[in-house]
Amino acid sequence: MIDKYQHFTLESLTPKLGAEVHGVDLARVSADLFAELADAFHRHLVLVFRDQELTRAEHKRFARLFGPLQLHPAKTRLGMPGDPEIFDIKINADTQVANGEDWHTDLSCEPVPPKASALYITQVPPSGGGDTLFANMQEAYATLSRPVRDMLLKLTAYHSGYKDLRAYGVVPSLEQIYPCANHPVVIAHPESGKPVLFVNEPFTEKINELTAKESAAMLEMLYRHIQINTRLHCRVRWARNTLVLWDNRAVHHHAIWDYYPESRQGERVTIQNDAPPKAFINNHGDGELWRR
């Protein structure tokens, strides 16, 4: 579907998730243009911008229109080099573990996880590959059975940054404290009010109210639900100088590493959220009114 705003044309990727925005220079965003982009972001959750020639300062300036930038804990807590507002994406033939291979939302281990992420890719594999899949976590919750939905509303989960670090072989010293936090398993999106499934494999360590075995079984079922239910997904095929902005509160993503030994490179910034995630409270007796 093609939707014409006053300042750009928008082409949806799927009925429930994602859209490409045509006719926008992100280095020059007026107040009127931003108002339309914010509306499109709220509706589609993932926005794709092609053919953007951005400096690092312009990349940051665009992201800051949505809020202050979040510092990455790997640079502020672990002393890794580089700009703390930038998460570097550098995958090549020497990479042992590629960033983002598991379905996840960025930095859910933070007490206040990011509102959004903006990834700008400047180098793509010359032979192809390196797409990113996105999944709508509002739909992920809505497509579970009613008994499972009702049970999840009562649960919280522990999100551990140390779990994510272990996947990359990083062991902090005793003096290095990395973020960890408890969040509701089902959160209320702060703008739409819709329920969002908020667990992900790289960061979620356990469901607090369940036994270890029950927690592992429940999380495995939810991860499998996200992975194989393609009605939740949209797919972004990267090209050089493409920027993708996504709602980190409502969307998971999965970076496909199918281009070895070629390289992919870019930079991501994350945008601060206003407050910690809040539990969704179902005030509708039938449990269905929030689905549309």
Secondary structure, DSSP 8 states (H G I E B T S, - for coil): -EEE-SS-EEEESSSSS-EEEES--TTS--HHHHHHHHHHHHHHSEEEE-S----HHHHHHHHHTTS-EE--HHHHTS--SS-TT-EEEEE-TT-SS-TT-S-B-TTTTSSS--SEEEEEEEE--TT----EEEEEHHHHHHTS-HHHHHHHTT-EEEEEHHHHHHHTT----TT----EEEEESEEE-TTT--EEE---TTTEEEETTS-HHHHHHHHHHHHHHHHH-GGGEEEE---TTEEEEEETTTEEEEE----TTS-EEEEEEEE--SS---B-----TTS-GGG-
